[in-house]
Amino acid sequence: MGTIYGNNTFFKDIKALPPASILTFQNKKLQIEEYWTPKAIKIDNHNNQDYFTKKGKELILQSIKRQTKGLKSADCFLTGGFDSRCIVMAIKNQSPNLKLKTYTTLKEGDNTKDKIFAKKVANYLNYPNTFTPLPDNLYQKYFLKTFHLTDGLLNEHLFLLPLIEKLDTDNVNFDGIIG
């Protein structure tokens, strides 16, 4: 079981709203309004890959700078993946005095390369890294909670719940999950 596709849900005669839409019920009238569509994205065919690489870097650094402004400490999910590595490196670059703690876990069936690589990245940047192993009873313990938290739409990230329970709830958490 993973993602529910389309407008389906686990519930009979209950449909999910389309992406980027708002449901309004007013004066006994139901209205679904789309506030964004992929068609709104303007395609830039005039610039090359180098331009977009530099622009992407600039936007990531700008975002991290804005999101870390005024923070004294934060948490970050860290894997061997490119997105979480970019985030921790951008934080180190933009906010070197921020006290950042990194956390790692593995998806069910993953090998330990993610764990090893995340630890190496954290050590290189002088950030602590805490590894949270998956419990043997992952599905028994967390399936219903994940189902409830996502309104029955997703359990793909069920493996994160043991790790999330260890986070400092007073801290901002940065992550590269889902890009």
C-alpha positions as CSV (number, residue, x, y, z in Angstrom):
1,M,0.0,0.0,0.0
2,G,1.3,3.4,-0.9
3,T,-0.1,6.5,-2.6
4,I,-3.7,6.7,-3.6
5,Y,-3.9,7.9,-7.2
6,G,-6.4,10.3,-8.8
7,N,-9.2,11.6,-6.7
8,N,-9.8,8.2,-5.0
9,T,-9.7,7.6,-1.3
10,F,-10.1,4.6,1.0
11,F,-13.7,5.6,1.7
12,K,-16.7,4.8,-0.5
13,D,-18.2,7.8,-2.2
14,I,-15.6,10.2,-0.8
15,K,-13.3,11.8,-3.3
16,A,-10.2,13.9,-2.8
17,L,-9.9,17.4,-4.2
18,P,-7.9,18.0,-7.3
19,P,-4.4,19.3,-6.7
20,A,-4.0,23.0,-6.1
21,S,-7.7,23.6,-5.5
22,I,-10.0,25.1,-2.9
23,L,-13.4,23.9,-1.9
24,T,-15.9,26.5,-0.8
25,F,-19.4,25.9,0.5
26,Q,-21.3,29.2,0.7
27,N,-25.0,30.0,0.4
28,K,-25.8,26.3,0.0
29,K,-23.5,26.3,-3.1
30,L,-20.4,24.1,-3.5
31,Q,-17.6,25.4,-5.5
32,I,-14.1,24.0,-6.4
33,E,-11.7,26.5,-7.6
34,E,-8.3,25.8,-9.1
35,Y,-5.6,28.3,-7.9
36,W,-2.7,26.9,-9.8
37,T,-2.1,24.7,-12.8
38,P,1.1,23.3,-14.4
39,K,0.1,25.2,-17.6
40,A,0.9,28.4,-15.6
41,I,4.6,27.5,-15.7
42,K,6.5,29.4,-18.4
43,I,9.0,27.3,-20.3
44,D,12.4,29.0,-20.8
45,N,13.9,27.7,-24.0
46,H,16.5,30.5,-24.2
47,N,18.8,29.6,-21.4
48,N,21.2,26.6,-21.1
49,Q,21.8,24.0,-18.3
50,D,24.6,26.0,-16.8
51,Y,22.2,29.0,-16.3
52,F,19.6,26.8,-14.6
53,T,22.2,25.1,-12.4
54,K,23.4,28.5,-11.2
55,K,19.8,29.8,-10.8
56,G,18.9,26.7,-8.8
57,K,21.8,27.1,-6.5
58,E,21.0,30.8,-6.0
59,L,17.4,30.0,-5.1
60,I,18.3,27.2,-2.7
61,L,20.8,29.5,-0.9
62,Q,18.3,32.3,-0.8
63,S,15.6,30.0,0.6
64,I,17.9,28.6,3.3
65,K,19.0,32.1,4.3
66,R,15.4,33.2,4.7
67,Q,14.4,30.1,6.5
68,T,17.3,30.2,9.0
69,K,17.1,33.9,9.8
70,G,16.9,34.3,13.5
71,L,17.2,30.6,14.3
72,K,19.6,29.4,17.0
73,S,19.1,25.7,16.3
74,A,17.3,23.4,13.9
75,D,17.0,19.7,12.8
76,C,17.5,18.2,9.4
77,F,16.7,14.8,7.9
78,L,19.9,13.7,6.3
79,T,20.3,10.8,3.9
80,G,22.9,10.1,1.2
81,G,20.5,11.8,-1.3
82,F,21.4,15.0,-3.2
83,D,18.5,17.1,-1.8
84,S,19.3,16.7,1.9
85,R,23.0,17.1,1.3
86,C,22.3,20.4,-0.5
87,I,20.2,21.6,2.4
88,V,22.8,20.8,5.1
89,M,25.6,22.3,3.0
90,A,23.6,25.4,2.3
91,I,22.8,25.8,6.0
92,K,26.5,25.5,6.8
93,N,27.3,28.1,4.1
94,Q,24.4,30.6,4.9
95,S,24.2,30.1,8.7
96,P,27.5,28.8,10.0
97,N,26.5,29.5,13.7
98,L,23.2,27.6,13.5
99,K,23.3,24.6,15.8
100,L,22.1,21.9,13.4
101,K,21.4,18.3,14.4
102,T,21.0,15.8,11.7
103,Y,18.9,12.6,11.8
104,T,18.9,9.5,9.6
105,T,16.9,6.4,9.2
106,L,16.5,3.8,6.4
107,K,13.4,2.8,4.4
108,E,12.4,-0.8,4.8
109,G,14.6,-3.0,2.8
110,D,17.3,-0.3,2.2
111,N,20.9,-1.2,2.6
112,T,23.1,0.8,4.9
113,K,24.8,3.0,2.2
114,D,22.5,5.9,3.1
115,K,23.3,5.6,6.8
116,I,27.1,5.5,6.1
117,F,27.0,8.4,3.6
118,A,24.8,10.6,5.8
119,K,27.2,10.0,8.7
120,K,30.2,11.0,6.6
121,V,28.5,14.2,5.4
122,A,27.5,15.1,8.9
123,N,31.0,14.5,10.2
124,Y,32.6,16.5,7.4
125,L,30.3,19.5,8.3
126,N,30.8,19.0,12.0
127,Y,27.1,18.3,12.7
128,P,25.9,15.6,15.0
129,N,24.0,12.7,13.3
130,T,21.6,10.4,15.1
131,F,20.6,7.2,13.4
132,T,17.2,5.7,14.2
133,P,16.7,2.1,13.2
134,L,13.3,0.8,12.1
135,P,11.5,-1.2,14.8
136,D,10.6,-4.8,13.9
137,N,6.9,-4.0,14.4
138,L,6.9,-0.9,12.2
139,Y,3.6,-1.6,10.5
140,Q,1.8,-2.8,13.6
141,K,3.0,0.3,15.5
142,Y,2.7,3.1,12.9
143,F,0.3,2.1,10.1
144,L,-2.9,3.4,11.7
145,K,-1.1,6.6,12.9
146,T,0.2,7.3,9.4
147,F,-3.3,6.5,8.0
148,H,-4.8,9.0,10.4
149,L,-2.2,11.7,9.9
150,T,-2.6,11.6,6.1
151,D,-6.4,11.2,6.0
152,G,-5.8,7.7,4.6
153,L,-4.0,9.0,1.5
154,L,-0.4,7.9,2.1
155,N,1.8,5.6,4.0
156,E,4.9,5.9,1.8
157,H,6.7,7.7,4.6
158,L,5.6,5.5,7.4
159,F,9.3,4.6,8.0
160,L,9.9,8.2,9.2
161,L,7.6,8.1,12.2
162,P,10.1,6.4,14.6
163,L,12.6,9.1,13.6
164,I,10.1,12.0,13.9
165,E,9.3,10.9,17.5
166,K,12.9,11.6,18.4
167,L,13.0,15.2,17.0
168,D,13.0,18.3,19.2
169,T,9.5,19.6,18.6
170,D,10.7,23.1,19.4
171,N,13.0,23.1,16.4
172,V,12.4,23.8,12.8
173,N,13.1,20.7,10.7
174,F,14.6,20.9,7.3
175,D,14.3,18.0,5.0
176,G,14.7,17.0,1.3
177,I,11.9,14.4,1.4
178,I,9.9,14.5,-1.8
179,G,12.4,17.0,-3.3
